[in-house]
Amino acid sequence: DWPLVGLVFEAEAEAGGLLRAAYAALWVLEYPLTLLRYLSIPGADCGWDGARRRLTLASLPFAALLLHVECSGKQLWPALEAQLSGTELPLWAALAAGGAAASLLLHCCGKPLAALCVAVFGARY
């Protein structure tokens, strides 16, 4: 297993006290954006350890919502007010539910997909 970049603090081994403190401060400032990145973009390094698998599963509903906002002219409120055609169901709720269903499917089929990833790309499992 190798760490998820940005989610695990890693300072240079040779870093002195002040430099290590600067690395730690930068890591703390970047952490919210890194977490949002992992929640909106599935992992693509073919590492199917537990942390990567959970983040990939969590990212699908958020990725669907992000794409919806992007396709709605990058405006949040019109995207939130949009409804599923012919219903009063908010489109964002349907997309989040679809993303959650895809996450469940991926969770159930995760090991075969990981094996395929290893076979195709030669990555570790």
N, CA, C and O atoms as CSV, one atom per row, in Angstrom:
chain,resi,resn,atom,element,x,y,z
A,1,ASP,N,N,0.837,-1.199,0.000
A,1,ASP,CA,C,0.000,0.000,0.000
A,1,ASP,C,C,0.873,1.251,0.000
A,1,ASP,O,O,1.863,1.325,0.727
A,2,TRP,N,N,0.510,2.205,-0.797
A,2,TRP,CA,C,1.203,3.482,-0.798
A,2,TRP,C,C,0.185,4.552,-0.428
A,2,TRP,O,O,-1.002,4.406,-0.719
A,3,PRO,N,N,0.644,5.632,0.215
A,3,PRO,CA,C,-0.306,6.619,0.750
A,3,PRO,C,C,-1.005,7.405,-0.349
A,3,PRO,O,O,-0.486,7.568,-1.453
A,4,LEU,N,N,-2.185,7.882,-0.017
A,4,LEU,CA,C,-2.918,8.769,-0.908
A,4,LEU,C,C,-2.267,10.149,-0.844
A,4,LEU,O,O,-2.160,10.742,0.230
A,5,VAL,N,N,-1.845,10.642,-1.970
A,5,VAL,CA,C,-1.138,11.919,-2.017
A,5,VAL,C,C,-2.026,13.022,-1.458
A,5,VAL,O,O,-3.159,13.205,-1.905
A,6,GLY,N,N,-1.511,13.744,-0.490
A,6,GLY,CA,C,-2.222,14.868,0.083
A,6,GLY,C,C,-3.091,14.543,1.278
A,6,GLY,O,O,-3.431,15.442,2.047
A,7,LEU,N,N,-3.462,13.284,1.459
A,7,LEU,CA,C,-4.300,12.928,2.602
A,7,LEU,C,C,-3.479,12.413,3.779
A,7,LEU,O,O,-3.976,12.348,4.903
A,8,VAL,N,N,-2.247,12.054,3.529
A,8,VAL,CA,C,-1.356,11.589,4.572
A,8,VAL,C,C,-0.171,12.541,4.616
A,8,VAL,O,O,0.465,12.796,3.593
A,9,PHE,N,N,0.124,13.064,5.798
A,9,PHE,CA,C,1.224,14.026,5.917
A,9,PHE,C,C,2.549,13.324,5.713
A,9,PHE,O,O,2.847,12.325,6.368
A,10,GLU,N,N,3.345,13.861,4.790
A,10,GLU,CA,C,4.680,13.337,4.504
A,10,GLU,C,C,5.622,14.519,4.367
A,10,GLU,O,O,5.506,15.302,3.425
A,11,ALA,N,N,6.542,14.651,5.287
A,11,ALA,CA,C,7.557,15.705,5.181
A,11,ALA,C,C,8.860,15.049,4.734
A,11,ALA,O,O,9.093,13.864,4.971
A,12,GLU,N,N,9.692,15.836,4.092
A,12,GLU,CA,C,10.996,15.335,3.672
A,12,GLU,C,C,11.775,14.881,4.902
A,12,GLU,O,O,11.744,15.542,5.940
A,13,ALA,N,N,12.465,13.762,4.788
A,13,ALA,CA,C,13.206,13.208,5.919
A,13,ALA,C,C,14.292,14.174,6.398
A,13,ALA,O,O,14.583,14.237,7.593
A,14,GLU,N,N,14.894,14.929,5.466
A,14,GLU,CA,C,15.981,15.830,5.812
A,14,GLU,C,C,15.488,17.179,6.323
A,14,GLU,O,O,16.295,18.003,6.754
A,15,ALA,N,N,14.179,17.418,6.284
A,15,ALA,CA,C,13.644,18.724,6.645
A,15,ALA,C,C,13.908,19.030,8.113
A,15,ALA,O,O,13.661,18.206,8.994
A,16,GLY,N,N,14.420,20.242,8.356
A,16,GLY,CA,C,14.650,20.698,9.727
A,16,GLY,C,C,13.346,21.126,10.364
A,16,GLY,O,O,12.288,21.021,9.743
A,17,GLY,N,N,13.405,21.603,11.585
A,17,GLY,CA,C,12.213,21.963,12.337
A,17,GLY,C,C,11.357,23.014,11.667
A,17,GLY,O,O,10.140,22.848,11.586
A,18,LEU,N,N,11.959,24.103,11.180
A,18,LEU,CA,C,11.197,25.181,10.564
A,18,LEU,C,C,10.596,24.746,9.228
A,18,LEU,O,O,9.437,25.037,8.933
A,19,LEU,N,N,11.388,24.057,8.438
A,19,LEU,CA,C,10.889,23.580,7.148
A,19,LEU,C,C,9.788,22.538,7.344
A,19,LEU,O,O,8.800,22.531,6.610
A,20,ARG,N,N,9.955,21.670,8.323
A,20,ARG,CA,C,8.929,20.668,8.616
A,20,ARG,C,C,7.629,21.340,9.068
A,20,ARG,O,O,6.538,20.898,8.707
A,21,ALA,N,N,7.751,22.409,9.860
A,21,ALA,CA,C,6.574,23.163,10.295
A,21,ALA,C,C,5.895,23.830,9.101
A,21,ALA,O,O,4.667,23.887,9.041
A,22,ALA,N,N,6.685,24.336,8.148
A,22,ALA,CA,C,6.117,24.946,6.941
A,22,ALA,C,C,5.388,23.895,6.107
A,22,ALA,O,O,4.304,24.157,5.586
A,23,TYR,N,N,5.981,22.704,5.980
A,23,TYR,CA,C,5.320,21.614,5.259
A,23,TYR,C,C,3.994,21.255,5.929
A,23,TYR,O,O,2.981,21.055,5.258
A,24,ALA,N,N,4.014,21.177,7.252
A,24,ALA,CA,C,2.806,20.822,7.990
A,24,ALA,C,C,1.727,21.884,7.818
A,24,ALA,O,O,0.557,21.545,7.641
A,25,ALA,N,N,2.097,23.170,7.869
A,25,ALA,CA,C,1.123,24.258,7.689
A,25,ALA,C,C,0.524,24.214,6.288
A,25,ALA,O,O,-0.684,24.388,6.129
A,26,LEU,N,N,1.342,23.986,5.284
A,26,LEU,CA,C,0.852,23.898,3.908
A,26,LEU,C,C,-0.080,22.703,3.746
A,26,LEU,O,O,-1.107,22.802,3.075
A,27,TRP,N,N,0.271,21.584,4.351
A,27,TRP,CA,C,-0.570,20.389,4.278
A,27,TRP,C,C,-1.939,20.659,4.901
A,27,TRP,O,O,-2.962,20.254,4.348
A,28,VAL,N,N,-1.965,21.340,6.047
A,28,VAL,CA,C,-3.232,21.653,6.710
A,28,VAL,C,C,-4.075,22.568,5.828
A,28,VAL,O,O,-5.287,22.376,5.733
A,29,LEU,N,N,-3.461,23.558,5.180
A,29,LEU,CA,C,-4.202,24.467,4.308
A,29,LEU,C,C,-4.740,23.769,3.067
A,29,LEU,O,O,-5.832,24.092,2.599
A,30,GLU,N,N,-3.988,22.817,2.533
A,30,GLU,CA,C,-4.399,22.126,1.311
A,30,GLU,C,C,-5.368,20.979,1.559
A,30,GLU,O,O,-6.042,20.536,0.629
A,31,TYR,N,N,-5.452,20.491,2.787
A,31,TYR,CA,C,-6.230,19.290,3.076
A,31,TYR,C,C,-7.690,19.374,2.631
A,31,TYR,O,O,-8.170,18.429,2.004
A,32,PRO,N,N,-8.435,20.474,2.925
A,32,PRO,CA,C,-9.840,20.511,2.475
A,32,PRO,C,C,-9.979,20.390,0.959
A,32,PRO,O,O,-10.875,19.699,0.474
A,33,LEU,N,N,-9.107,21.052,0.213
A,33,LEU,CA,C,-9.179,20.975,-1.253
A,33,LEU,C,C,-8.795,19.584,-1.754
A,33,LEU,O,O,-9.379,19.077,-2.712
A,34,THR,N,N,-7.817,18.979,-1.102
A,34,THR,CA,C,-7.427,17.623,-1.487
A,34,THR,C,C,-8.570,16.651,-1.239
A,34,THR,O,O,-8.852,15.789,-2.072
A,35,LEU,N,N,-9.222,16.791,-0.102
A,35,LEU,CA,C,-10.353,15.915,0.204
A,35,LEU,C,C,-11.489,16.119,-0.794
A,35,LEU,O,O,-12.095,15.147,-1.245
A,36,LEU,N,N,-11.787,17.374,-1.144
A,36,LEU,CA,C,-12.821,17.640,-2.150
A,36,LEU,C,C,-12.434,17.043,-3.503
A,36,LEU,O,O,-13.294,16.553,-4.234
A,37,ARG,N,N,-11.156,17.084,-3.833
A,37,ARG,CA,C,-10.695,16.507,-5.100
A,37,ARG,C,C,-10.937,15.004,-5.110
A,37,ARG,O,O,-11.437,14.458,-6.093
A,38,TYR,N,N,-10.583,14.336,-4.018
A,38,TYR,CA,C,-10.793,12.892,-3.957
A,38,TYR,C,C,-12.269,12.525,-3.918
A,38,TYR,O,O,-12.642,11.443,-4.371
A,39,LEU,N,N,-13.128,13.412,-3.381
A,39,LEU,CA,C,-14.560,13.132,-3.333
A,39,LEU,C,C,-15.254,13.420,-4.663
A,39,LEU,O,O,-16.379,12.966,-4.876
A,40,SER,N,N,-14.611,14.162,-5.558
A,40,SER,CA,C,-15.249,14.478,-6.835
A,40,SER,C,C,-14.592,13.794,-8.027
A,40,SER,O,O,-15.160,13.784,-9.119
A,41,ILE,N,N,-13.420,13.230,-7.840
A,41,ILE,CA,C,-12.721,12.550,-8.936
A,41,ILE,C,C,-12.284,11.180,-8.425
A,41,ILE,O,O,-11.488,11.105,-7.489
A,42,PRO,N,N,-12.779,10.108,-9.010
A,42,PRO,CA,C,-12.373,8.781,-8.548
A,42,PRO,C,C,-10.873,8.578,-8.685
A,42,PRO,O,O,-10.228,9.165,-9.555
A,43,GLY,N,N,-10.335,7.748,-7.823
A,43,GLY,CA,C,-8.917,7.418,-7.893
A,43,GLY,C,C,-8.585,6.762,-9.225
A,43,GLY,O,O,-9.378,5.986,-9.757
A,44,ALA,N,N,-7.417,7.076,-9.757
A,44,ALA,CA,C,-7.050,6.551,-11.067
A,44,ALA,C,C,-5.654,5.944,-11.060
A,44,ALA,O,O,-5.006,5.863,-12.104
A,45,ASP,N,N,-5.189,5.519,-9.896
A,45,ASP,CA,C,-3.851,4.945,-9.849
A,45,ASP,C,C,-3.863,3.425,-9.737
A,45,ASP,O,O,-2.826,2.806,-9.500
A,46,CYS,N,N,-5.045,2.823,-9.908
A,46,CYS,CA,C,-5.226,1.364,-9.879
A,46,CYS,C,C,-4.803,0.741,-8.563
A,46,CYS,O,O,-4.579,-0.468,-8.500
A,47,GLY,N,N,-4.691,1.519,-7.536
A,47,GLY,CA,C,-4.422,0.969,-6.212
A,47,GLY,C,C,-5.753,0.707,-5.540
A,47,GLY,O,O,-6.441,1.651,-5.152
A,48,TRP,N,N,-6.131,-0.544,-5.394
A,48,TRP,CA,C,-7.442,-0.872,-4.839
A,48,TRP,C,C,-7.340,-1.268,-3.384
A,48,TRP,O,O,-7.989,-2.224,-2.960
A,49,ASP,N,N,-6.529,-0.546,-2.597
A,49,ASP,CA,C,-6.534,-0.827,-1.175
A,49,ASP,C,C,-7.812,-0.249,-0.574
A,49,ASP,O,O,-8.594,0.396,-1.271
A,50,GLY,N,N,-8.018,-0.479,0.704
A,50,GLY,CA,C,-9.274,-0.084,1.332
A,50,GLY,C,C,-9.581,1.398,1.233
A,50,GLY,O,O,-10.716,1.773,0.939
A,51,ALA,N,N,-8.585,2.253,1.474
A,51,ALA,CA,C,-8.821,3.699,1.438
A,51,ALA,C,C,-9.204,4.164,0.035
A,51,ALA,O,O,-10.146,4.941,-0.117
A,52,ARG,N,N,-8.495,3.705,-0.985
A,52,ARG,CA,C,-8.801,4.110,-2.362
A,52,ARG,C,C,-10.183,3.617,-2.785
A,52,ARG,O,O,-10.924,4.312,-3.479
A,53,ARG,N,N,-10.504,2.423,-2.357
A,53,ARG,CA,C,-11.795,1.868,-2.734
A,53,ARG,C,C,-12.932,2.665,-2.101
A,53,ARG,O,O,-13.928,2.956,-2.764
A,54,ARG,N,N,-12.794,3.017,-0.831
A,54,ARG,CA,C,-13.831,3.815,-0.164
A,54,ARG,C,C,-13.954,5.199,-0.783
A,54,ARG,O,O,-15.069,5.684,-0.974
A,55,LEU,N,N,-12.832,5.852,-1.102
A,55,LEU,CA,C,-12.889,7.173,-1.720
A,55,LEU,C,C,-13.505,7.120,-3.111
A,55,LEU,O,O,-14.248,8.022,-3.497
A,56,THR,N,N,-13.200,6.072,-3.863
A,56,THR,CA,C,-13.808,5.926,-5.186
A,56,THR,C,C,-15.310,5.724,-5.066
A,56,THR,O,O,-16.082,6.301,-5.833
A,57,LEU,N,N,-15.723,4.911,-4.112
A,57,LEU,CA,C,-17.154,4.702,-3.910
A,57,LEU,C,C,-17.843,5.989,-3.499
A,57,LEU,O,O,-18.950,6.270,-3.960
A,58,ALA,N,N,-17.214,6.769,-2.648
A,58,ALA,CA,C,-17.810,8.027,-2.186
A,58,ALA,C,C,-17.815,9.091,-3.274
A,58,ALA,O,O,-18.635,10.008,-3.234
A,59,SER,N,N,-16.915,8.983,-4.241
A,59,SER,CA,C,-16.783,10.047,-5.230
A,59,SER,C,C,-17.877,10.039,-6.297
A,59,SER,O,O,-18.159,11.084,-6.884
A,60,LEU,N,N,-18.497,8.900,-6.562
A,60,LEU,CA,C,-19.440,8.837,-7.687
A,60,LEU,C,C,-20.651,9.767,-7.531
A,60,LEU,O,O,-20.982,10.464,-8.490
A,61,PRO,N,N,-21.330,9.817,-6.375
A,61,PRO,CA,C,-22.441,10.774,-6.262
A,61,PRO,C,C,-21.968,12.223,-6.384
A,61,PRO,O,O,-22.637,13.044,-7.012
A,62,PHE,N,N,-20.809,12.541,-5.780
A,62,PHE,CA,C,-20.292,13.908,-5.861
A,62,PHE,C,C,-19.864,14.258,-7.277
A,62,PHE,O,O,-20.061,15.389,-7.720
A,63,ALA,N,N,-19.281,13.303,-7.991
A,63,ALA,CA,C,-18.882,13.543,-9.373
A,63,ALA,C,C,-20.106,13.804,-10.250
A,63,ALA,O,O,-20.072,14.673,-11.122
A,64,ALA,N,N,-21.183,13.056,-10.020
A,64,ALA,CA,C,-22.418,13.280,-10.784
A,64,ALA,C,C,-22.971,14.679,-10.524
A,64,ALA,O,O,-23.422,15.353,-11.450
A,65,LEU,N,N,-22.938,15.110,-9.273
A,65,LEU,CA,C,-23.422,16.458,-8.944
A,65,LEU,C,C,-22.525,17.529,-9.542
A,65,LEU,O,O,-23.018,18.545,-10.033
A,66,LEU,N,N,-21.226,17.318,-9.508
A,66,LEU,CA,C,-20.295,18.277,-10.094
A,66,LEU,C,C,-20.515,18.407,-11.601
A,66,LEU,O,O,-20.516,19.516,-12.135
A,67,LEU,N,N,-20.701,17.283,-12.280
A,67,LEU,CA,C,-20.968,17.330,-13.719
A,67,LEU,C,C,-22.290,18.034,-14.017
A,67,LEU,O,O,-22.405,18.753,-15.009
A,68,HIS,N,N,-23.275,17.827,-13.166
A,68,HIS,CA,C,-24.565,18.500,-13.348
A,68,HIS,C,C,-24.405,20.018,-13.254
A,68,HIS,O,O,-24.958,20.752,-14.072
A,69,VAL,N,N,-23.661,20.482,-12.271
A,69,VAL,CA,C,-23.430,21.925,-12.133
A,69,VAL,C,C,-22.644,22.446,-13.334
A,69,VAL,O,O,-22.953,23.515,-13.860
A,70,GLU,N,N,-21.635,21.700,-13.768
A,70,GLU,CA,C,-20.848,22.114,-14.933
A,70,GLU,C,C,-21.715,22.213,-16.190
A,70,GLU,O,O,-21.563,23.148,-16.976
A,71,CYS,N,N,-22.615,21.259,-16.380
A,71,CYS,CA,C,-23.472,21.252,-17.570
A,71,CYS,C,C,-24.615,22.254,-17.466
A,71,CYS,O,O,-25.297,22.525,-18.455
A,72,SER,N,N,-24.827,22.804,-16.273
A,72,SER,CA,C,-25.881,23.803,-16.079
A,72,SER,C,C,-25.343,25.222,-16.197
A,72,SER,O,O,-25.927,26.157,-15.650
A,73,GLY,N,N,-24.258,25.383,-16.892
A,73,GLY,CA,C,-23.684,26.699,-17.078
A,73,GLY,C,C,-22.860,27.164,-15.894
A,73,GLY,O,O,-22.659,28.364,-15.711
A,74,LYS,N,N,-22.382,26.228,-15.089
A,74,LYS,CA,C,-21.536,26.519,-13.931
A,74,LYS,C,C,-22.209,27.440,-12.928
A,74,LYS,O,O,-21.541,28.206,-12.234
A,75,GLN,N,N,-23.528,27.366,-12.852
A,75,GLN,CA,C,-24.265,28.174,-11.890
A,75,GLN,C,C,-24.967,27.224,-10.931
A,75,GLN,O,O,-25.734,26.357,-11.350
A,76,LEU,N,N,-24.699,27.392,-9.645
A,76,LEU,CA,C,-25.169,26.451,-8.637
A,76,LEU,C,C,-26.682,26.478,-8.453
A,76,LEU,O,O,-27.313,25.421,-8.470
A,77,TRP,N,N,-27.284,27.654,-8.278
A,77,TRP,CA,C,-28.714,27.713,-7.950
A,77,TRP,C,C,-29.609,27.195,-9.068
A,77,TRP,O,O,-30.543,26.447,-8.780
A,78,PRO,N,N,-29.375,27.553,-10.332
A,78,PRO,CA,C,-30.205,26.929,-11.381
A,78,PRO,C,C,-30.047,25.409,-11.427
A,78,PRO,O,O,-31.000,24.688,-11.723
A,79,ALA,N,N,-28.839,24.929,-11.132
A,79,ALA,CA,C,-28.617,23.478,-11.118
A,79,ALA,C,C,-29.403,22.822,-9.982
A,79,ALA,O,O,-29.924,21.718,-10.141
A,80,LEU,N,N,-29.487,23.505,-8.830
A,80,LEU,CA,C,-30.221,22.940,-7.698
A,80,LEU,C,C,-31.728,22.992,-7.905
A,80,LEU,O,O,-32.459,22.165,-7.360
A,81,GLU,N,N,-32.196,23.957,-8.686
A,81,GLU,CA,C,-33.636,24.102,-8.914
A,81,GLU,C,C,-34.160,23.212,-10.038
A,81,GLU,O,O,-35.370,23.023,-10.158
A,82,ALA,N,N,-33.274,22.667,-10.858
A,82,ALA,CA,C,-33.699,21.835,-11.986
A,82,ALA,C,C,-34.406,20.583,-11.480
A,82,ALA,O,O,-34.045,20.020,-10.446
A,83,GLN,N,N,-35.429,20.158,-12.238
A,83,GLN,CA,C,-36.200,18.975,-11.857
A,83,GLN,C,C,-36.067,17.903,-12.928
A,83,GLN,O,O,-35.840,18.191,-14.103
A,84,LEU,N,N,-36.215,16.669,-12.491
A,84,LEU,CA,C,-36.199,15.543,-13.407
A,84,LEU,C,C,-37.389,15.681,-14.343
A,84,LEU,O,O,-38.498,15.968,-13.891
A,85,SER,N,N,-37.181,15.486,-15.612
A,85,SER,CA,C,-38.212,15.702,-16.618
A,85,SER,C,C,-39.504,14.960,-16.280
A,85,SER,O,O,-39.501,13.747,-16.072
A,86,GLY,N,N,-40.607,15.709,-16.231
A,86,GLY,CA,C,-41.920,15.129,-15.996
A,86,GLY,C,C,-42.232,14.839,-14.530
A,86,GLY,O,O,-43.285,14.277,-14.229
A,87,THR,N,N,-41.349,15.207,-13.626
A,87,THR,CA,C,-41.592,14.961,-12.201
A,87,THR,C,C,-41.249,16.221,-11.403
A,87,THR,O,O,-40.755,17.207,-11.951
A,88,GLU,N,N,-41.515,16.168,-10.126
A,88,GLU,CA,C,-41.101,17.255,-9.253
A,88,GLU,C,C,-39.838,16.890,-8.472
A,88,GLU,O,O,-39.416,17.627,-7.581
A,89,LEU,N,N,-39.239,15.747,-8.814
A,89,LEU,CA,C,-38.016,15.300,-8.155
A,89,LEU,C,C,-36.851,16.182,-8.597
A,89,LEU,O,O,-36.626,16.348,-9.796
A,90,PRO,N,N,-36.108,16.749,-7.645
A,90,PRO,CA,C,-34.940,17.543,-8.030
A,90,PRO,C,C,-33.932,16.681,-8.793
A,90,PRO,O,O,-33.645,15.548,-8.407
A,91,LEU,N,N,-33.415,17.229,-9.860
A,91,LEU,CA,C,-32.472,16.487,-10.687
A,91,LEU,C,C,-31.221,16.109,-9.899
A,91,LEU,O,O,-30.664,15.026,-10.084
A,92,TRP,N,N,-30.781,17.018,-9.013
A,92,TRP,CA,C,-29.582,16.709,-8.226
A,92,TRP,C,C,-29.804,15.472,-7.362
A,92,TRP,O,O,-28.878,14.682,-7.175
A,93,ALA,N,N,-31.018,15.289,-6.831
A,93,ALA,CA,C,-31.301,14.120,-5.993
A,93,ALA,C,C,-31.262,12.837,-6.822
A,93,ALA,O,O,-30.746,11.816,-6.369
A,94,ALA,N,N,-31.807,12.892,-8.031
A,94,ALA,CA,C,-31.779,11.722,-8.911
A,94,ALA,C,C,-30.342,11.372,-9.298
A,94,ALA,O,O,-29.977,10.197,-9.346
A,95,LEU,N,N,-29.530,12.389,-9.571
A,95,LEU,CA,C,-28.127,12.143,-9.927
A,95,LEU,C,C,-27.346,11.582,-8.746
A,95,LEU,O,O,-26.529,10.676,-8.912
A,96,ALA,N,N,-27.596,12.119,-7.554
A,96,ALA,CA,C,-26.911,11.605,-6.367
A,96,ALA,C,C,-27.322,10.156,-6.105
A,96,ALA,O,O,-26.486,9.329,-5.742
A,97,ALA,N,N,-28.610,9.849,-6.288
A,97,ALA,CA,C,-29.079,8.472,-6.098
A,97,ALA,C,C,-28.458,7.545,-7.136
A,97,ALA,O,O,-28.074,6.420,-6.818
A,98,GLY,N,N,-28.361,8.016,-8.370
A,98,GLY,CA,C,-27.716,7.215,-9.409
A,98,GLY,C,C,-26.243,6.975,-9.115
A,98,GLY,O,O,-25.729,5.877,-9.326
A,99,GLY,N,N,-25.569,8.013,-8.625
A,99,GLY,CA,C,-24.166,7.857,-8.237
A,99,GLY,C,C,-24.003,6.887,-7.081
A,99,GLY,O,O,-23.057,6.100,-7.051
A,100,ALA,N,N,-24.939,6.943,-6.118
A,100,ALA,CA,C,-24.891,6.011,-4.988
A,100,ALA,C,C,-25.140,4.578,-5.458
A,100,ALA,O,O,-24.510,3.643,-4.965
A,101,ALA,N,N,-26.062,4.405,-6.415
A,101,ALA,CA,C,-26.327,3.066,-6.967
A,101,ALA,C,C,-25.091,2.545,-7.704
A,101,ALA,O,O,-24.741,1.371,-7.587
A,102,ALA,N,N,-24.435,3.423,-8.461
A,102,ALA,CA,C,-23.206,3.020,-9.154
A,102,ALA,C,C,-22.119,2.661,-8.148
A,102,ALA,O,O,-21.342,1.733,-8.375
A,103,SER,N,N,-22.061,3.396,-7.035
A,103,SER,CA,C,-21.092,3.074,-5.980
A,103,SER,C,C,-21.355,1.696,-5.399
A,103,SER,O,O,-20.425,0.924,-5.168
A,104,LEU,N,N,-22.612,1.391,-5.165
A,104,LEU,CA,C,-22.973,0.077,-4.626
A,104,LEU,C,C,-22.590,-1.031,-5.606
A,104,LEU,O,O,-22.063,-2.068,-5.204
A,105,LEU,N,N,-22.855,-0.808,-6.881
A,105,LEU,CA,C,-22.479,-1.786,-7.905
A,105,LEU,C,C,-20.966,-1.967,-7.946
A,105,LEU,O,O,-20.471,-3.091,-8.028
A,106,LEU,N,N,-20.243,-0.867,-7.888
A,106,LEU,CA,C,-18.784,-0.951,-7.897
A,106,LEU,C,C,-18.270,-1.661,-6.657
A,106,LEU,O,O,-17.296,-2.411,-6.726
A,107,HIS,N,N,-18.919,-1.427,-5.524
A,107,HIS,CA,C,-18.506,-2.104,-4.293
A,107,HIS,C,C,-18.703,-3.616,-4.417
A,107,HIS,O,O,-17.856,-4.399,-3.987
A,108,CYS,N,N,-19.821,-4.011,-5.005
A,108,CYS,CA,C,-20.103,-5.442,-5.167
A,108,CYS,C,C,-19.175,-6.093,-6.180
A,108,CYS,O,O,-18.861,-7.276,-6.054
A,109,CYS,N,N,-18.733,-5.343,-7.178
A,109,CYS,CA,C,-17.891,-5.897,-8.245
A,109,CYS,C,C,-16.442,-5.423,-8.130
A,109,CYS,O,O,-15.664,-5.579,-9.071
A,110,GLY,N,N,-16.080,-4.853,-6.995
A,110,GLY,CA,C,-14.765,-4.224,-6.845
A,110,GLY,C,C,-13.599,-5.162,-7.039
A,110,GLY,O,O,-12.637,-4.812,-7.722
A,111,LYS,N,N,-13.655,-6.340,-6.460
A,111,LYS,CA,C,-12.520,-7.257,-6.571
A,111,LYS,C,C,-12.294,-7.728,-8.006
A,111,LYS,O,O,-11.148,-7.748,-8.455
A,112,PRO,N,N,-13.350,-8.110,-8.750
A,112,PRO,CA,C,-13.098,-8.468,-10.154
A,112,PRO,C,C,-12.555,-7.293,-10.975
A,112,PRO,O,O,-11.714,-7.483,-11.853
A,113,LEU,N,N,-13.039,-6.082,-10.687
A,113,LEU,CA,C,-12.520,-4.917,-11.410
A,113,LEU,C,C,-11.065,-4.657,-11.060
A,113,LEU,O,O,-10.271,-4.282,-11.923
A,114,ALA,N,N,-10.717,-4.855,-9.807
A,114,ALA,CA,C,-9.324,-4.680,-9.399
A,114,ALA,C,C,-8.431,-5.700,-10.092
A,114,ALA,O,O,-7.335,-5.368,-10.542
A,115,ALA,N,N,-8.901,-6.938,-10.175
A,115,ALA,CA,C,-8.122,-7.968,-10.857
A,115,ALA,C,C,-7.941,-7.625,-12.337
A,115,ALA,O,O,-6.873,-7.853,-12.905
A,116,LEU,N,N,-8.989,-7.078,-12.958
A,116,LEU,CA,C,-8.882,-6.654,-14.352
A,116,LEU,C,C,-7.880,-5.518,-14.490
A,116,LEU,O,O,-7.091,-5.494,-15.435
A,117,CYS,N,N,-7.908,-4.589,-13.567
A,117,CYS,CA,C,-6.969,-3.473,-13.585
A,117,CYS,C,C,-5.536,-3.972,-13.482
A,117,CYS,O,O,-4.653,-3.484,-14.187
A,118,VAL,N,N,-5.303,-4.941,-12.609
A,118,VAL,CA,C,-3.963,-5.513,-12.466
A,118,VAL,C,C,-3.556,-6.204,-13.750
A,118,VAL,O,O,-2.420,-6.063,-14.202
A,119,ALA,N,N,-4.482,-6.955,-14.344
A,119,ALA,CA,C,-4.154,-7.680,-15.573
A,119,ALA,C,C,-3.843,-6.739,-16.725
A,119,ALA,O,O,-2.934,-7.000,-17.514
A,120,VAL,N,N,-4.592,-5.647,-16.827
A,120,VAL,CA,C,-4.421,-4.735,-17.960
A,120,VAL,C,C,-3.239,-3.794,-17.751
A,120,VAL,O,O,-2.422,-3.600,-18.651
A,121,PHE,N,N,-3.156,-3.216,-16.559
A,121,PHE,CA,C,-2.152,-2.174,-16.332
A,121,PHE,C,C,-0.958,-2.642,-15.528
A,121,PHE,O,O,0.020,-1.905,-15.403
A,122,GLY,N,N,-1.007,-3.835,-14.983
A,122,GLY,CA,C,0.113,-4.351,-14.224
A,122,GLY,C,C,0.274,-3.680,-12.871
A,122,GLY,O,O,1.361,-3.708,-12.293
A,123,ALA,N,N,-0.791,-3.078,-12.357
A,123,ALA,CA,C,-0.719,-2.386,-11.068
A,123,ALA,C,C,-0.812,-3.389,-9.929
A,123,ALA,O,O,-1.222,-4.535,-10.116
A,124,ARG,N,N,-0.422,-2.933,-8.749
A,124,ARG,CA,C,-0.531,-3.795,-7.562
A,124,ARG,C,C,-1.972,-3.845,-7.091
A,124,ARG,O,O,-2.732,-2.896,-7.280
A,125,TYR,N,N,-2.344,-4.967,-6.472
A,125,TYR,CA,C,-3.669,-5.078,-5.856
A,125,TYR,C,C,-3.496,-5.285,-4.377
A,125,TYR,O,O,-4.483,-5.405,-3.651
